[in-house]
Amino acid sequence: MIASEKRSPLAQLVLFMICLSLVGTFVAGAHYYVIDIPEQKAIAGHPPANPNTDILEKYNACVSTFCYDAVGEEYFKCLYLCKDQWL
């Protein structure tokens, strides 16, 4: 490019946007490798706790015993009663 040639304002804006996107990509990648990956690895070492299966079995037994022939609103009332009793 000749020193006396000037770029148009639109070309300067496009060049600025490209440079800005490259810098943003670099910063986001650095953040991912420095902060996100170690945090994900730390969390992966602690699996979530399983629910108390005994209570769920009692709830399911309540539903299958008392709610099997209920229809409409009665069915949902029965579900809520079992939920209040066992969950």
KAZIPE-V504329 format. One record per residue. RES is the residue in one letter. PHI is phi in whole degrees, -180 to 180 (* if undefined). OMEGA is omega in whole degrees, -180 to 180 (999 if undefined). Layout:
BEGIN
<<RES,PHI,OMEGA> <RES,PHI,OMEGA>>
END
This chain:
BEGIN
<<M,*,-179> <I,-78,-176> <A,-62,-178> <S,-80,179> <E,-78,177> <K,-116,176> <R,-80,177> <S,-73,178> <P,-59,179> <L,-67,178> <A,-65,177> <Q,-65,179> <L,-64,179> <V,-63,179> <L,-62,177> <F,-62,-180> <M,-65,178> <I,-65,179> <C,-63,179> <L,-63,179> <S,-68,177> <L,-66,178> <V,-65,178> <G,-63,177> <T,-64,179> <F,-64,-179> <V,-65,179> <A,-65,178> <G,-65,178> <A,-63,178> <H,-61,-180> <Y,-61,-177> <Y,-74,-176> <V,-88,-173> <I,-111,-172> <D,-71,-177> <I,-63,178> <P,-62,179> <E,-67,178> <Q,-65,179> <K,-68,179> <A,-68,180> <I,-72,-178> <A,-64,179> <G,-75,-178> <H,-122,179> <P,-69,180> <P,-67,-180> <A,-74,177> <N,-80,179> <P,-70,178> <N,-70,-174> <T,-71,179> <D,-63,179> <I,-66,178> <L,-64,177> <E,-64,178> <K,-66,177> <Y,-63,180> <N,-63,177> <A,-65,178> <C,-62,-179> <V,-63,-177> <S,-70,-179> <T,-82,-171> <F,-102,-174> <C,-108,-172> <Y,-67,-179> <D,-108,179> <A,-76,-177> <V,-129,174> <G,64,-177> <E,-63,-180> <E,-62,179> <Y,-63,-179> <F,-70,175> <K,-63,179> <C,-63,178> <L,-60,180> <Y,-66,178> <L,-64,177> <C,-64,180> <K,-64,180> <D,-64,-178> <Q,-79,-170> <W,-115,-178> <L,-110,999>>
END
